[in-house]
Amino acid sequence: MTYALADISLWVSSIMWPLMRIGAMLAVAPLFGARTVPVRIRVLLGFMLALLVSLLIPSPPVVDLISIEALVISVHEVLIGVVMGFILQMVFAVLAMAGEYIAFGMGLGFATMVDPQNGIQVPVVGQYYLILATLIFLALDGHLVLMDVLVNSFYALPIGGAGLDQDGFWALISWGAQMFEGALLIALPVVASLLLVNISFGIITRSAPQLNIFAVGFPLTLLIGFALMMLSMPTLGPLFENHLLNGFTLMQGLVGE
């Protein structure tokens, strides 16, 4: 059996171009791109998804794999995947930042642990909220929605097309403000209540200077902080779901769906 060079290039490109977009997205997106996920598992998952996607999407353009045109297509595919994963990373950062705000208000800013997803030191409260974000994401079938948006992106932004435009990047930058706004909205009830608690302790200290406020105030602040976190849990799911929906909407808008 003999094969023409054009046929071999078509077979290789039908897997390679989708693999670049999918692999870049898996490397950046939370849960899939966590450091606890072995690289071999991530590569195997990306290859399997690329193989399945290659059967569904239109045929990629036939170009020389060792050329400037192939390099430009590779950069476009990697950039699209990175942007999609980065949007989801910002959605998860909403709860992580909210947890950090609450931790500093409770006096637990010094209590840090290694984030297994990013490999950095974060407050334990922020890590707790990040775990909750992962569980809510899986409970809402967010991973399936992500795969659906990823497959549809190959129709809206076909391989070898123009790629992302300037308006899309400005929309991505503008959405970063919503990340800080969402984190503040989630943490505001707890942080504001802890501020009132600290003001009350300040008034008590002025009224009874002999009271050791550090021995009494710190345990009470921790206890009240955990109680406020428990009371705010019913609103956590809907708020994160709303930000997740906005993130997927932005993702679909960037890829032109």
Solvent accessible surface area in square Angstrom, and as a share of the most:
residue,aa,sasa,rsa
1,M,206,0.92
2,T,136,0.79
3,Y,113,0.43
4,A,57,0.44
5,L,143,0.71
6,A,61,0.47
7,D,61,0.31
8,I,76,0.39
9,S,20,0.13
10,L,60,0.30
11,W,129,0.45
12,V,65,0.37
13,S,1,0.01
14,S,25,0.16
15,I,36,0.18
16,M,50,0.22
17,W,0,0.00
18,P,0,0.00
19,L,54,0.27
20,M,54,0.24
21,R,0,0.00
22,I,0,0.00
23,G,28,0.27
24,A,12,0.10
25,M,0,0.00
26,L,0,0.00
27,A,54,0.41
28,V,40,0.23
29,A,0,0.00
30,P,0,0.00
31,L,51,0.25
32,F,30,0.13
33,G,17,0.16
34,A,9,0.07
35,R,177,0.65
36,T,93,0.54
37,V,40,0.23
38,P,78,0.49
39,V,99,0.57
40,R,211,0.77
41,I,95,0.48
42,R,44,0.16
43,V,92,0.53
44,L,101,0.50
45,L,62,0.31
46,G,1,0.01
47,F,95,0.40
48,M,102,0.46
49,L,33,0.16
50,A,0,0.00
51,L,84,0.42
52,L,103,0.51
53,V,6,0.03
54,S,23,0.15
55,L,137,0.68
56,L,109,0.54
57,I,17,0.09
58,P,75,0.47
59,S,94,0.61
60,P,13,0.08
61,P,50,0.31
62,V,90,0.52
63,V,18,0.11
64,D,93,0.48
65,L,57,0.28
66,I,158,0.80
67,S,43,0.27
68,I,132,0.67
69,E,98,0.44
70,A,6,0.04
71,L,106,0.53
72,V,70,0.40
73,I,10,0.05
74,S,19,0.12
75,V,84,0.48
76,H,53,0.23
77,E,2,0.01
78,V,63,0.36
79,L,69,0.34
80,I,4,0.02
81,G,0,0.00
82,V,53,0.31
83,V,10,0.06
84,M,3,0.01
85,G,0,0.00
86,F,91,0.38
87,I,0,0.00
88,L,2,0.01
89,Q,44,0.19
90,M,13,0.06
91,V,1,0.00
92,F,1,0.01
93,A,28,0.22
94,V,0,0.00
95,L,0,0.00
96,A,22,0.17
97,M,32,0.14
98,A,0,0.00
99,G,0,0.00
100,E,51,0.23
101,Y,75,0.28
102,I,1,0.00
103,A,0,0.00
104,F,127,0.53
105,G,23,0.22
106,M,1,0.00
107,G,30,0.29
108,L,21,0.10
109,G,21,0.20
110,F,150,0.62
111,A,25,0.20
112,T,65,0.38
113,M,86,0.39
114,V,81,0.46
115,D,2,0.01
116,P,58,0.37
117,Q,20,0.09
118,N,56,0.29
119,G,33,0.32
120,I,97,0.49
121,Q,114,0.50
122,V,17,0.09
123,P,11,0.07
124,V,51,0.30
125,V,5,0.03
126,G,2,0.02
127,Q,11,0.05
128,Y,96,0.37
129,Y,3,0.01
130,L,15,0.08
131,I,89,0.45
132,L,36,0.18
133,A,0,0.00
134,T,27,0.16
135,L,104,0.52
136,I,34,0.17
137,F,0,0.00
138,L,69,0.34
139,A,83,0.65
140,L,71,0.35
141,D,68,0.35
142,G,1,0.01
143,H,51,0.23
144,L,104,0.52
145,V,59,0.34
146,L,0,0.00
147,M,39,0.17
148,D,78,0.41
149,V,1,0.00
150,L,2,0.01
151,V,37,0.21
152,N,53,0.27
153,S,0,0.00
154,F,2,0.01
155,Y,116,0.44
156,A,35,0.27
157,L,26,0.13
158,P,68,0.43
159,I,16,0.08
160,G,40,0.38
161,G,31,0.30
162,A,96,0.75
163,G,12,0.11
164,L,29,0.14
165,D,87,0.45
166,Q,131,0.58
167,D,108,0.56
168,G,8,0.08
169,F,69,0.29
170,W,146,0.51
171,A,40,0.31
172,L,20,0.10
173,I,113,0.57
174,S,72,0.46
175,W,13,0.04
176,G,14,0.13
177,A,68,0.52
178,Q,74,0.33
179,M,24,0.11
180,F,110,0.46
181,E,115,0.52
182,G,1,0.01
183,A,0,0.00
184,L,101,0.50
185,L,95,0.47
186,I,12,0.06
187,A,1,0.00
188,L,88,0.44
189,P,76,0.48
190,V,2,0.01
191,V,49,0.28
192,A,43,0.33
193,S,35,0.23
194,L,2,0.01
195,L,106,0.53
196,L,117,0.58
197,V,25,0.14
198,N,67,0.34
199,I,88,0.45
200,S,55,0.35
201,F,26,0.11
202,G,35,0.34
203,I,110,0.56
204,I,74,0.38
205,T,44,0.26
206,R,209,0.76
207,S,89,0.57
208,A,27,0.21
209,P,101,0.63
210,Q,155,0.69
211,L,68,0.34
212,N,89,0.46
213,I,33,0.17
214,F,168,0.70
215,A,63,0.49
216,V,59,0.34
217,G,6,0.06
218,F,85,0.35
219,P,71,0.45
220,L,70,0.35
221,T,10,0.06
222,L,37,0.18
223,L,119,0.59
224,I,56,0.28
225,G,0,0.00
226,F,104,0.43
227,A,42,0.32
228,L,35,0.18
229,M,11,0.05
230,M,131,0.58
231,L,126,0.63
232,S,23,0.15
233,M,53,0.24
234,P,100,0.63
235,T,78,0.46
236,L,8,0.04
237,G,24,0.23
238,P,83,0.52
239,L,43,0.21
240,F,0,0.00
241,E,85,0.38
242,N,75,0.38
243,H,16,0.07
244,L,8,0.04
245,L,115,0.57
246,N,52,0.27
247,G,1,0.01
248,F,13,0.05
249,T,80,0.47
250,L,25,0.12
251,M,1,0.00
252,Q,63,0.28
253,G,54,0.52
254,L,16,0.08
255,V,1,0.00
256,G,55,0.53
257,E,87,0.39
